[in-house]
Amino acid sequence: MLETTLNEFGVRLDSDALVPRTSASNFAVHKHNLVQAMLAVNNLFYLVAPTVASLFLEDVALWLDRNEVRYIPKIKLTWESG
């Protein structure tokens, strides 16, 4: 996902640095693309499992509340499979 995201902005990962592919004639555009790539990479952190699970739980709780469905928050059920 990182490589795909960076490619969208014409940026590559070189060791630990984000490097735009540019020349002096279009520096301003690629400088902007570099900033956009940095923001997009930062947004990838929202895709980590705990964050996604938390957002899902919030969405389900909101839906249940709106529809006046009773529930027990953060209940953990264990089945035969563990």
Buried (B, 14 or more C-beta within 10 A) or exposed (E): EEEEBBEEBBBBEEEEEBEBEBEEEEEEEBEEBBEBBBEBBEEEEEEEEEEEEEEEEEEEBEEEEEEEEEEEEEEEEEEEEE
